[in-house]
Amino acid sequence: MKKYQLKVQEIIHETSDTISVVFENISPEPISYKAGQFLTLNLHFGNDTIRRAYSLASSPFTDKNLKIGIKRIKDGKISNLLNDSLQVGDILESLEPMGVFTPDIKPENALQYVFWAGGSGITPIISMVKSILHVEPKSRILLVYASRNEESIIFRQELNRLEAQNSDRLRILHVLSQPLNCWKGLTGRLDKNKVETILAEIPNNLPLSQWMCGPAGMMQTIEEVCKEKNLALPKKESFTASIEESAQRKIEESGNKMVERAVTVKYDGETYHFKVAPHQSILDAALALDIDLPYSCQSGLCTACMGKCVSGKVMMTEDDCLTEQEIKDGVVLTCVAHPLSDDVVIEID
């Protein structure tokens, strides 16, 4: 996996709890990426290296330098440390950009895009919006962005500028759950009624392409409305503060029990036998034992940890980046894979 050296060029305080960081690539090799992808930072603390994935807010078509968004997470050691301590001039190591939450942007497209964003979910979305505006002159964009109040709108100035410069092709609807006194726009949660109203007002003269990124509850509501209206479900990416809690809930809802299981992983000519605790993914258990398996995002979004389950039963709590055929063929993402039997064997190329 390629690694790059990135120098912090600028730190922008977008809101009280979110910064955006602009990087200059000081590596000899240029970095290529697609709108909607993310960057994985290798953060070194003594002898330990911690990886964290952050969505790119920059556009590969319009921005010279890479930009990511970093929002504070309650009890989040790394996000809080970066918000408090990162300085211009610091040099960080990153892996190459990854992720499959990427539209196929090309000049001949003539689409009606609808982007649904909640909170920090705006980060990959703004990358897509900037890219489409630059590359697809015949496409139109509606961005629906749910925030707490005006002061919590991430990239607010940049969004205002984009809308002003592209008023014939870009419309932005802000939905604020706890607005300040002077707000005249949509208020409250992005609930079913609001989603239905917004979808009903979208012109139908262009093919619809929907994308969403934000809290799970918001995205579930949007999916339910789309199903009722027989619309194709939006492509999605979710940001969650507690992957372990989400995993446990999904497994329990499936009727399976989370208990300690023994697994075997074959990688790079070695065979590893180890146990996976109820709260762990297969990757988590391996890393805790200093077994150096490939990985990046640790949230089922990038496929860097992909392997094939050749024996036993495994459940993934996130599989949107895999095709139905890949899942049928036994392909698994170890970072979100949980063993459901004691005979699990996974082979990683």
C-alpha positions as CSV (number, residue, x, y, z in Angstrom):
1,M,0.0,0.0,0.0
2,K,1.5,3.4,-1.0
3,K,2.4,5.9,1.6
4,Y,2.7,9.6,1.3
5,Q,4.1,12.5,3.4
6,L,1.7,15.3,3.8
7,K,2.5,18.8,5.2
8,V,-0.2,20.7,7.0
9,Q,-0.6,23.9,4.9
10,E,-3.7,25.4,6.5
11,I,-6.1,24.7,9.4
12,I,-9.6,26.2,9.1
13,H,-11.9,26.3,12.1
14,E,-15.2,25.5,10.3
15,T,-17.3,25.3,13.5
16,S,-16.7,25.1,17.2
17,D,-16.1,21.3,17.0
18,T,-14.8,20.8,13.4
19,I,-11.6,21.8,11.6
20,S,-10.6,21.3,8.0
21,V,-7.0,20.6,7.2
22,V,-5.4,21.5,3.9
23,F,-2.3,19.3,3.0
24,E,0.6,19.8,0.6
25,N,1.9,16.6,-0.7
26,I,5.6,16.6,-0.2
27,S,6.2,13.1,-1.5
28,P,7.8,12.7,-5.0
29,E,4.8,10.9,-6.3
30,P,1.5,12.7,-6.9
31,I,-1.7,11.6,-5.2
32,S,-4.7,10.8,-7.4
33,Y,-8.2,10.3,-6.0
34,K,-11.9,10.4,-6.8
35,A,-14.6,12.6,-5.4
36,G,-16.1,11.0,-2.3
37,Q,-13.0,9.0,-1.2
38,F,-11.2,9.3,2.1
39,L,-7.6,9.6,3.3
40,T,-6.2,7.3,6.0
41,L,-3.6,8.9,8.3
42,N,-0.9,6.9,10.0
43,L,-0.5,8.6,13.4
44,H,2.6,7.6,15.4
45,F,2.6,7.6,19.2
46,G,5.8,6.2,20.5
47,N,6.0,2.6,19.3
48,D,2.3,2.6,18.3
49,T,0.7,3.5,15.0
50,I,-3.0,4.4,14.9
51,R,-4.8,4.7,11.6
52,R,-7.8,7.0,11.2
53,A,-9.8,7.6,8.0
54,Y,-11.0,11.1,7.1
55,S,-13.2,11.9,4.1
56,L,-11.7,14.3,1.5
57,A,-13.6,17.6,1.2
58,S,-11.4,18.7,-1.8
59,S,-12.2,18.0,-5.4
60,P,-9.7,16.3,-7.7
61,F,-10.9,18.6,-10.5
62,T,-10.8,22.0,-8.8
63,D,-8.4,21.9,-5.8
64,K,-4.7,21.8,-5.9
65,N,-4.2,20.4,-2.4
66,L,-6.0,17.8,-0.4
67,K,-8.4,18.8,2.3
68,I,-10.1,16.7,5.0
69,G,-12.6,17.4,7.7
70,I,-12.0,16.4,11.3
71,K,-14.9,16.6,13.8
72,R,-14.5,16.1,17.5
73,I,-16.1,12.9,18.8
74,K,-17.1,12.6,22.4
75,D,-14.3,10.6,24.1
76,G,-12.5,10.4,20.8
77,K,-8.9,10.4,21.6
78,I,-7.5,11.0,18.1
79,S,-10.1,13.5,16.8
80,N,-9.8,15.6,19.9
81,L,-6.0,15.5,19.8
82,L,-5.9,16.6,16.2
83,N,-8.4,19.4,16.8
84,D,-6.4,20.7,19.8
85,S,-2.8,20.1,18.7
86,L,-2.3,19.9,15.0
87,Q,-0.3,22.9,13.7
88,V,0.6,24.3,10.3
89,G,3.9,22.8,9.2
90,D,3.3,19.4,10.8
91,I,4.1,16.4,8.6
92,L,1.7,13.4,8.7
93,E,1.9,10.1,6.9
94,S,-1.1,8.9,4.9
95,L,-2.1,5.9,2.8
96,E,-3.4,6.4,-0.7
97,P,-7.0,7.6,-1.0
98,M,-9.6,4.8,-0.9
99,G,-13.3,4.2,-0.9
100,V,-16.1,3.3,-3.3
101,F,-18.5,6.0,-2.3
102,T,-17.8,7.7,-5.6
103,P,-20.0,8.8,-8.5
104,D,-18.9,8.2,-12.1
105,I,-18.4,11.9,-13.0
106,K,-18.1,12.6,-16.7
107,P,-18.8,15.5,-19.0
108,E,-21.6,13.8,-21.0
109,N,-23.7,13.1,-17.9
110,A,-27.0,14.9,-17.6
111,L,-28.4,13.9,-14.2
112,Q,-30.5,15.3,-11.4
113,Y,-28.4,14.7,-8.3
114,V,-29.9,14.8,-4.8
115,F,-27.4,14.8,-2.0
116,W,-28.6,14.2,1.6
117,A,-26.0,15.1,4.2
118,G,-26.1,15.2,8.0
119,G,-23.5,16.8,10.2
120,S,-20.0,15.8,9.2
121,G,-21.5,13.7,6.4
122,I,-21.2,16.8,4.3
123,T,-17.4,16.2,3.9
124,P,-17.5,13.6,1.0
125,I,-20.6,15.3,-0.4
126,I,-19.0,18.7,-0.9
127,S,-16.2,17.0,-2.8
128,M,-18.8,15.4,-5.1
129,V,-20.7,18.7,-5.5
130,K,-17.6,20.7,-6.5
131,S,-16.6,18.0,-8.9
132,I,-19.9,17.7,-10.7
133,L,-20.3,21.4,-11.0
134,H,-16.9,21.6,-12.7
135,V,-17.2,18.5,-15.0
136,E,-21.0,18.1,-15.8
137,P,-22.5,21.3,-17.2
138,K,-25.8,19.5,-18.0
139,S,-26.4,18.1,-14.6
140,R,-28.4,19.7,-11.8
141,I,-27.8,19.4,-8.0
142,L,-30.0,19.6,-4.9
143,L,-28.1,19.4,-1.7
144,V,-30.2,18.8,1.5
145,Y,-28.0,19.4,4.6
146,A,-29.2,18.7,8.1
147,S,-27.4,20.5,11.0
148,R,-28.1,21.5,14.5
149,N,-28.1,25.3,13.9
150,E,-26.4,27.9,11.7
151,E,-23.2,27.9,13.7
152,S,-22.8,24.1,13.2
153,I,-23.0,24.2,9.4
154,I,-19.7,22.8,8.3
155,F,-18.1,24.5,5.2
156,R,-20.8,27.1,5.4
157,Q,-18.9,29.9,3.6
158,E,-17.8,27.5,0.8
159,L,-21.3,26.2,0.4
160,N,-22.7,29.7,0.1
161,R,-20.1,30.6,-2.5
162,L,-20.8,27.5,-4.5
163,E,-24.5,28.2,-4.6
164,A,-24.0,31.9,-5.5
165,Q,-21.7,31.0,-8.3
166,N,-23.9,28.2,-9.7
167,S,-27.4,29.4,-8.9
168,D,-28.8,27.9,-12.1
169,R,-27.4,24.4,-11.3
170,L,-27.1,24.1,-7.5
171,R,-29.8,24.5,-4.9
172,I,-29.0,24.0,-1.2
173,L,-31.7,23.3,1.4
174,H,-30.5,23.6,5.0
175,V,-32.6,21.8,7.7
176,L,-31.8,23.0,11.2
177,S,-33.0,21.0,14.2
178,Q,-32.3,23.7,16.8
179,P,-32.1,27.0,14.8
180,L,-31.2,30.4,16.3
181,N,-33.8,33.1,16.4
182,C,-33.5,34.6,13.0
183,W,-33.6,31.4,10.9
184,K,-36.2,31.4,8.1
185,G,-35.5,28.1,6.5
186,L,-36.6,24.5,7.3
187,T,-36.6,23.5,11.0
188,G,-36.8,20.3,13.0
189,R,-35.6,16.9,12.1
190,L,-35.3,15.6,8.6
191,D,-38.3,13.4,9.1
192,K,-40.5,11.5,6.7
193,N,-42.8,14.4,5.8
194,K,-39.9,16.7,4.9
195,V,-38.2,14.0,2.8
196,E,-41.5,13.3,1.0
197,T,-42.1,17.0,0.3
198,I,-38.5,17.5,-0.9
199,L,-38.7,14.6,-3.3
200,A,-42.1,15.6,-4.6
201,E,-40.7,19.0,-5.7
202,I,-37.7,17.6,-7.7
203,P,-38.1,18.1,-11.4
204,N,-38.4,14.8,-13.3
205,N,-36.9,15.9,-16.6
206,L,-33.5,14.3,-15.8
207,P,-32.6,10.8,-14.5
208,L,-32.3,10.8,-10.7
209,S,-29.0,10.0,-8.9
210,Q,-29.2,10.1,-5.0
211,W,-26.3,10.0,-2.5
212,M,-26.4,10.3,1.2
213,C,-24.0,10.5,4.1
214,G,-24.9,11.1,7.8
215,P,-26.5,9.6,10.9
216,A,-28.0,6.1,10.5
217,G,-31.5,7.3,11.6
218,M,-31.6,10.0,8.9
219,M,-30.5,7.6,6.2
220,Q,-33.0,5.0,7.3
221,T,-35.9,7.6,7.0
222,I,-34.7,8.5,3.5
223,E,-34.5,4.9,2.4
224,E,-38.0,4.2,3.7
225,V,-39.5,7.0,1.7
226,C,-37.7,6.0,-1.4
227,K,-39.0,2.4,-1.1
228,E,-42.5,3.7,-0.7
229,K,-42.2,5.8,-3.8
230,N,-40.4,3.0,-5.8
231,L,-37.3,5.1,-6.2
232,A,-33.8,3.6,-6.3
233,L,-32.2,3.7,-2.9
234,P,-29.5,6.4,-2.6
235,K,-25.9,5.2,-2.4
236,K,-24.7,5.8,1.1
237,E,-21.8,6.2,3.5
238,S,-22.4,6.4,7.3
239,F,-20.4,8.0,10.0
240,T,-21.0,6.5,13.4
241,A,-19.3,7.2,16.7
242,S,-19.7,3.7,18.0
243,I,-19.0,1.0,15.5
244,E,-18.9,-1.7,18.2
245,E,-22.4,-0.8,19.6
246,S,-23.8,-0.8,16.0
247,A,-22.2,-4.2,15.3
248,Q,-23.5,-5.7,18.4
249,R,-27.0,-4.4,17.7
250,K,-27.1,-5.7,14.1
251,I,-25.8,-9.2,15.1
252,E,-28.4,-9.5,17.9
253,E,-31.2,-8.3,15.6
254,S,-30.2,-11.1,13.2
255,G,-30.9,-13.7,15.9
256,N,-27.2,-14.7,16.3
257,K,-25.3,-14.5,19.6
258,M,-22.0,-12.8,20.1
259,V,-19.7,-15.2,21.9
260,E,-16.0,-15.9,21.8
261,R,-15.0,-17.8,18.6
262,A,-11.8,-19.3,17.3
263,V,-10.8,-18.3,13.8
264,T,-8.0,-19.1,11.3
265,V,-6.6,-16.5,9.0
266,K,-4.1,-17.2,6.2
267,Y,-2.1,-14.3,4.9
268,D,1.3,-13.7,3.3
269,G,2.4,-17.3,3.6
270,E,1.5,-17.5,7.3
271,T,-1.4,-19.2,9.2
272,Y,-2.7,-17.5,12.3
273,H,-5.0,-19.1,14.9
274,F,-6.6,-16.8,17.4
275,K,-9.9,-16.1,19.3
276,V,-12.3,-13.3,18.6
277,A,-14.1,-11.8,21.6
278,P,-17.8,-10.9,21.4
279,H,-17.1,-7.2,21.1
280,Q,-14.3,-7.6,18.4
281,S,-14.2,-7.8,14.7
282,I,-11.8,-10.4,13.2
283,L,-9.4,-7.5,12.3
284,D,-9.6,-6.0,15.9
285,A,-8.7,-9.4,17.4
286,A,-5.7,-9.8,15.0
287,L,-4.4,-6.3,15.6
288,A,-4.7,-6.8,19.4
289,L,-2.3,-9.8,19.0
290,D,0.1,-7.8,16.8
291,I,-0.9,-9.8,13.7
292,D,-0.1,-7.4,10.9
293,L,-3.1,-7.9,8.6
294,P,-3.9,-5.3,5.8
295,Y,-6.5,-2.6,6.7
296,S,-7.2,1.1,6.4
297,C,-10.6,2.6,7.3
298,Q,-11.7,0.0,9.9
299,S,-15.4,0.7,9.1
300,G,-16.2,-1.4,6.0
301,L,-15.8,1.3,3.4
302,C,-12.5,0.8,1.6
303,T,-12.0,-3.0,1.0
304,A,-8.3,-2.8,2.1
305,C,-9.0,-5.7,4.6
306,M,-10.8,-7.9,2.1
307,G,-10.4,-11.6,2.3
308,K,-12.4,-14.8,1.4
309,C,-14.2,-17.0,4.0
310,V,-13.5,-20.5,2.8
311,S,-14.9,-22.2,5.9
312,G,-17.4,-21.4,8.6
313,K,-20.0,-18.7,9.0
314,V,-19.3,-14.9,9.2
315,M,-21.6,-11.9,9.5
316,M,-20.6,-8.5,8.3
317,T,-22.2,-5.4,9.9
318,E,-21.4,-3.3,6.8
319,D,-21.2,-4.6,3.3
320,D,-22.3,-1.8,1.0
321,C,-19.0,-1.6,-0.8
322,L,-19.2,-5.3,-1.9
323,T,-21.3,-6.6,-4.8
324,E,-24.0,-9.2,-4.3
325,Q,-21.8,-11.7,-6.3
326,E,-18.8,-11.0,-4.1
327,I,-20.8,-11.7,-1.0
328,K,-22.1,-14.9,-2.5
329,D,-18.6,-15.9,-3.3
330,G,-17.6,-15.6,0.4
331,V,-15.7,-12.2,0.2
332,V,-15.6,-10.6,3.6
333,L,-14.2,-7.4,5.1
334,T,-12.4,-8.4,8.2
335,C,-12.8,-5.0,9.9
336,V,-16.6,-5.5,10.1
337,A,-16.6,-9.3,10.1
338,H,-17.7,-11.3,13.2
339,P,-17.4,-15.1,13.3
340,L,-20.7,-17.0,14.0
341,S,-19.0,-20.5,14.1
342,D,-15.8,-22.0,15.5
343,D,-14.6,-23.3,12.1
344,V,-14.0,-19.9,10.3
345,V,-11.1,-19.8,7.9
346,I,-10.3,-16.7,6.0
347,E,-7.8,-16.4,3.2
348,I,-6.3,-12.9,2.4
349,D,-4.4,-12.4,-0.8
